[in-house]
C-alpha cells in the first residue's frame, strides 16, 4: 500500500446495508469520487469484490459510512458496522480504516435518483452506489478542510 507521485492515494468508501453494499473510489489526489458498484451482502459475496477492489485500486484509506442518529447517538446498525470494522482491521492489517457519519446519504441518493426520473427498479440497483459516492464526497470535503 503505497502512494506515488506525491499524491495522498485513493480512498475507498463503503455504504454498508443489510442486503447490499455500495462502493465508491476517489482519484489518487482525493478530489473526485466515482461510484464503483453495488455488492450483495449474502454469503459474504461482497468480500470477493472488496478484495478485487483492494488489488485494483490499492486505496490508502477505506471509509465505512456510519449511520448515526439525528441525536448523535449510535444506532443498532452502527454497532453492527463497528463490529464489521473491527473484523476488517484484523483481516486486513495492512489497510487503514475509519468511519464517517453517513446521516441522510441514502435519502439524498434516493432524492437525486427521483429527480433524475430514474425508474424504481434502477433506483433499487444504484441507490447504494450513489450513497457511497456521497459518503466519499463528504469525507473528501471534511479531510480537505481539516
Secondary structure, 3 states (H helix, E strand, C coil): CCCCCCCCCCEEEEEECCCEEEEEEECCCCCCEEEEEEEECHHHCHHHHHHHHHHHHCCCEEEEEECECCCCCECHHHHHHHHHHHHHHHHCCCCCEEEEECCCHHHHHHHHHHHCCCCHHHHHHHHHHHHHHHHHHHHHHHHHCC
